[in-house]
Amino acid sequence: MAIALPFFSLQLGSADQGTDPAGTPTRVAFDMLSKGFGPGFTGPLELVTVVQQNPDPALEKVVDAVAKQPGVVQNSPPTTVYIPTRQATVTWP
């Protein structure tokens, strides 16, 4: 069980310009964006899924549920990207 102990303090995420040293141009810009646009602007939540129809009623429910969560300031409508189901065939000489 001692092997699993570090798991309980595991923090997942991506480093961004907020981790740069104070005073560097990227950190200054990051801090200005955070201050000017408010909390969460520099760390948006993006949800990605595969849907069978457009619009998908289940997807609309998820968007509405996320928008109602505390701390969510803004949400955007879903963007659908059409991907053909036919597989491309590559012929190599």
MARBA-3410 file (N, C-alpha, C, O; in Angstrom, 1 decimal):
93
0.8,-1.2,0.0,0.0,0.0,0.0,0.8,1.3,0.0,0.4,2.3,-0.5 ~ 2.0,1.2,0.5,2.9,2.4,0.6,3.2,3.0,-0.8,3.5,4.1,-1.0 ~ 3.2,2.1,-1.8,3.5,2.5,-3.2,2.4,3.5,-3.7,2.7,4.4,-4.5 ~ 1.2,3.3,-3.3,0.1,4.2,-3.8,0.0,5.5,-3.0,-0.8,6.4,-3.4 ~ 0.8,5.7,-2.0,0.7,6.9,-1.1,0.9,8.2,-1.9,0.2,9.1,-1.7
1.9,8.2,-2.8,2.1,9.5,-3.6,0.9,9.8,-4.5,0.7,11.0,-4.8 ~ 0.1,8.9,-4.8,-1.1,9.1,-5.7,-2.0,10.1,-5.0,-2.7,10.9,-5.7 ~ -2.1,10.1,-3.7,-3.1,11.0,-3.0,-2.7,12.5,-3.0,-3.5,13.3,-2.7 ~ -1.4,12.7,-3.3,-1.0,14.1,-3.4,-0.7,14.5,-4.9,0.0,15.5,-5.1 ~ -1.1,13.7,-5.8,-0.8,13.9,-7.3,-1.6,15.1,-7.7,-2.8,15.2,-7.5
-1.0,16.0,-8.4,-1.6,17.2,-9.0,-1.4,17.2,-10.5,-0.3,17.3,-10.9 ~ -2.5,17.0,-11.3,-2.3,17.0,-12.7,-2.7,18.3,-13.3,-3.5,19.1,-12.8 ~ -2.0,18.6,-14.4,-2.3,19.9,-15.1,-1.2,20.2,-16.0,-0.2,19.5,-16.1 ~ -1.3,21.3,-16.7,-0.3,21.7,-17.7,0.3,23.0,-17.2,-0.4,23.9,-16.6 ~ 1.6,23.1,-17.3,2.3,24.3,-17.0,1.9,25.4,-18.0,1.8,25.1,-19.2
1.7,26.6,-17.5,1.5,27.7,-18.4,2.4,28.9,-18.0,3.3,28.7,-17.2 ~ 2.1,30.0,-18.6,3.0,31.2,-18.4,2.9,31.7,-16.9,3.7,32.5,-16.5 ~ 1.9,31.2,-16.2,1.7,31.6,-14.8,2.8,31.0,-13.9,3.0,31.4,-12.8 ~ 3.5,30.0,-14.5,4.6,29.4,-13.7,6.0,30.0,-14.0,7.0,29.6,-13.5 ~ 6.0,30.9,-15.0,7.2,31.6,-15.4,7.7,32.5,-14.2,6.8,32.9,-13.4
9.0,32.8,-14.1,9.4,33.7,-13.1,8.8,35.0,-13.2,8.6,35.6,-14.3 ~ 8.5,35.6,-12.0,7.9,37.0,-12.0,8.8,38.0,-12.7,10.0,37.9,-12.6 ~ 8.2,38.8,-13.5,9.0,39.9,-14.2,9.3,39.5,-15.6,9.7,40.4,-16.4 ~ 9.2,38.2,-16.0,9.5,37.9,-17.4,8.4,38.4,-18.2,7.2,38.5,-17.8 ~ 8.6,38.7,-19.5,7.5,39.2,-20.4,6.3,38.3,-20.5,5.2,38.8,-20.5
6.5,37.0,-20.5,5.4,36.0,-20.6,4.6,36.0,-19.3,3.4,35.9,-19.4 ~ 5.3,36.1,-18.2,4.5,36.2,-16.9,3.8,37.5,-16.7,2.7,37.4,-16.2 ~ 4.4,38.6,-17.1,3.7,39.9,-17.0,2.5,39.9,-17.9,1.4,40.3,-17.4 ~ 2.6,39.3,-19.1,1.4,39.3,-20.0,0.3,38.4,-19.4,-0.9,38.7,-19.5 ~ 0.7,37.2,-18.8,-0.2,36.3,-18.2,-1.0,37.0,-17.1,-2.2,36.9,-17.0
-0.2,37.7,-16.2,-0.8,38.3,-15.1,-1.8,39.4,-15.5,-2.8,39.6,-14.9 ~ -1.4,40.2,-16.6,-2.3,41.2,-17.1,-3.6,40.6,-17.7,-4.7,41.2,-17.4 ~ -3.5,39.5,-18.4,-4.7,38.9,-18.9,-5.6,38.4,-17.8,-6.8,38.5,-17.8 ~ -5.0,37.8,-16.8,-5.7,37.3,-15.6,-6.5,38.4,-14.9,-7.6,38.2,-14.5 ~ -5.8,39.5,-14.7,-6.3,40.6,-14.0,-7.4,41.3,-14.8,-8.5,41.7,-14.3
-7.1,41.5,-16.1,-8.1,42.2,-17.0,-9.3,41.4,-17.3,-10.4,42.0,-17.4 ~ -9.2,40.1,-17.5,-10.4,39.4,-17.9,-11.0,38.5,-16.8,-12.1,37.9,-17.0 ~ -10.3,38.4,-15.7,-10.9,37.7,-14.5,-10.5,36.3,-14.4,-9.8,35.7,-15.3 ~ -10.8,35.6,-13.3,-10.4,34.3,-13.0,-10.9,33.3,-14.1,-12.1,33.4,-14.6 ~ -10.1,32.4,-14.4,-10.5,31.3,-15.4,-10.2,31.7,-16.8,-10.3,30.8,-17.7
-9.9,32.9,-17.1,-9.7,33.3,-18.5,-8.5,32.6,-19.1,-8.5,32.2,-20.3 ~ -7.5,32.4,-18.3,-6.2,31.8,-18.8,-6.3,30.3,-18.7,-5.3,29.6,-19.1 ~ -7.3,29.7,-18.2,-7.4,28.3,-18.0,-8.8,27.8,-18.4,-9.5,27.3,-17.5 ~ -9.2,27.9,-19.6,-10.6,27.5,-20.0,-10.8,26.0,-19.9,-9.8,25.2,-20.1 ~ -12.0,25.5,-19.7,-12.3,24.1,-19.7,-12.9,23.8,-21.1,-13.9,24.5,-21.5
-12.4,22.8,-21.7,-12.8,22.4,-23.0,-13.3,20.9,-23.0,-12.6,20.1,-22.5 ~ -14.5,20.7,-23.4,-15.1,19.4,-23.5,-15.1,18.9,-24.9,-15.6,19.7,-25.8 ~ -14.7,17.7,-25.2,-14.7,17.1,-26.5,-15.4,15.8,-26.5,-15.2,15.0,-25.6 ~ -16.3,15.6,-27.5,-17.0,14.3,-27.6,-17.3,14.0,-29.0,-17.2,14.8,-29.9 ~ -17.7,12.7,-29.2,-18.2,12.3,-30.6,-19.7,12.2,-30.5,-20.2,11.5,-29.6
-20.4,12.8,-31.4,-21.9,12.7,-31.4,-22.3,12.1,-32.7,-21.7,12.1,-33.7 ~ -23.5,11.5,-32.6,-24.1,10.8,-33.7,-25.0,11.7,-34.6,-25.2,11.4,-35.7 ~ -25.5,12.7,-34.0,-26.4,13.6,-34.7,-26.1,15.1,-34.3,-25.5,15.3,-33.2 ~ -26.5,16.0,-35.1,-26.3,17.4,-34.9,-27.6,18.1,-35.1,-28.1,18.1,-36.2 ~ -28.1,18.8,-34.1,-27.6,18.9,-32.7,-28.0,17.7,-31.9,-29.0,17.0,-32.2
-27.2,17.4,-30.9,-27.4,16.3,-30.1,-28.0,16.7,-28.8,-27.4,17.5,-28.1 ~ -29.2,16.3,-28.4,-29.9,16.7,-27.2,-29.0,16.5,-25.9,-29.1,17.3,-25.0 ~ -28.3,15.4,-25.9,-27.5,15.0,-24.7,-26.4,16.1,-24.6,-26.0,16.5,-23.4 ~ -25.8,16.5,-25.7,-24.7,17.5,-25.6,-25.3,18.8,-25.1,-24.6,19.5,-24.3 ~ -26.4,19.2,-25.5,-27.1,20.4,-25.0,-27.3,20.4,-23.5,-27.1,21.4,-22.8
-27.6,19.2,-23.0,-27.8,19.1,-21.6,-26.5,19.3,-20.8,-26.5,19.9,-19.8 ~ -25.4,18.7,-21.4,-24.1,18.9,-20.7,-23.7,20.3,-20.7,-23.2,20.8,-19.7 ~ -23.9,21.0,-21.9,-23.5,22.4,-22.0,-24.3,23.2,-20.9,-23.7,24.1,-20.2 ~ -25.6,23.0,-20.8,-26.4,23.7,-19.8,-26.0,23.4,-18.4,-25.9,24.3,-17.6 ~ -25.7,22.1,-18.1,-25.2,21.7,-16.7,-23.9,22.4,-16.4,-23.7,22.9,-15.2
-23.0,22.4,-17.3,-21.7,23.1,-17.0,-21.9,24.6,-16.8,-21.2,25.1,-15.9 ~ -22.7,25.2,-17.6,-22.9,26.6,-17.5,-23.5,27.0,-16.2,-23.3,28.1,-15.7 ~ -24.2,26.1,-15.5,-24.8,26.4,-14.2,-23.9,26.2,-13.0,-24.3,26.4,-11.9 ~ -22.7,25.7,-13.3,-21.8,25.4,-12.2,-21.3,26.7,-11.6,-21.0,27.6,-12.3 ~ -21.0,26.7,-10.2,-20.5,27.8,-9.6,-19.1,28.2,-10.2,-18.3,27.3,-10.4
-18.9,29.4,-10.4,-17.6,29.8,-10.9,-17.5,29.9,-12.4,-16.5,30.4,-13.0 ~ -18.4,29.3,-13.1,-18.4,29.4,-14.6,-19.0,30.8,-15.0,-20.1,31.1,-14.7 ~ -18.1,31.6,-15.6,-18.5,33.0,-15.9,-19.1,33.0,-17.3,-20.0,33.8,-17.6 ~ -18.6,32.2,-18.3,-19.0,32.3,-19.6,-19.0,30.9,-20.3,-18.1,30.1,-19.9 ~ -19.9,30.7,-21.2,-19.8,29.4,-21.9,-20.1,29.8,-23.4,-20.8,30.7,-23.7
-19.5,29.0,-24.3,-19.8,29.1,-25.7,-20.6,28.0,-26.2,-20.6,26.9,-25.7 ~ -21.4,28.2,-27.3,-22.2,27.1,-27.8,-21.2,26.1,-28.4,-20.1,26.4,-28.8 ~ -21.7,24.8,-28.5,-20.9,23.8,-29.1,-20.5,24.1,-30.5,-21.3,24.6,-31.3 ~ -19.4,23.6,-30.9,-18.9,23.7,-32.3,-18.8,22.3,-32.8,-18.2,21.4,-32.2 ~ -19.5,22.0,-33.9,-19.5,20.7,-34.5,-18.5,20.7,-35.7,-18.6,21.5,-36.5
-17.7,19.7,-35.7,-16.7,19.5,-36.8,-17.2,18.2,-37.5,-17.1,17.1,-36.9 ~ -17.5,18.3,-38.7,-18.0,17.1,-39.5,-16.7,16.3,-39.9,-15.8,16.9,-40.6 ~ -16.7,15.0,-39.6,-15.6,14.1,-40.1,-16.3,13.0,-40.9,-17.1,12.2,-40.3 ~ -16.0,12.9,-42.1,-16.6,11.8,-43.0,-16.2,10.5,-42.4,-15.1,10.3,-41.8 ~ -17.1,9.5,-42.5,-16.9,8.2,-42.0,-16.2,7.3,-43.0,-15.7,6.2,-42.6
-16.1,7.7,-44.2,-15.4,6.8,-45.2,-13.9,6.9,-45.0,-13.4,8.0,-44.8 ~ -13.3,5.8,-44.9,-11.9,5.7,-44.7,-11.1,6.0,-46.0,-11.5,5.5,-47.1 ~ -10.0,6.7,-45.9,-9.2,7.0,-47.1,-8.3,5.8,-47.3,-7.9,5.1,-46.4 ~ -8.0,5.6,-48.6,-7.1,4.5,-49.0,-5.9,5.1,-49.5,-5.9,6.0,-50.4 ~ -4.7,4.6,-49.0,-3.4,5.1,-49.5,-2.8,3.9,-50.3,-2.6,2.8,-49.7
-2.4,4.2,-51.5,-1.7,3.2,-52.3,-0.2,3.6,-52.4,0.1,4.7,-52.8 ~ 0.6,2.7,-52.0,2.1,3.0,-52.0,2.7,2.3,-53.2,2.4,1.2,-53.4 ~ 3.5,3.0,-53.9,4.1,2.4,-55.2,5.0,1.2,-54.9,5.5,0.6,-55.8
END
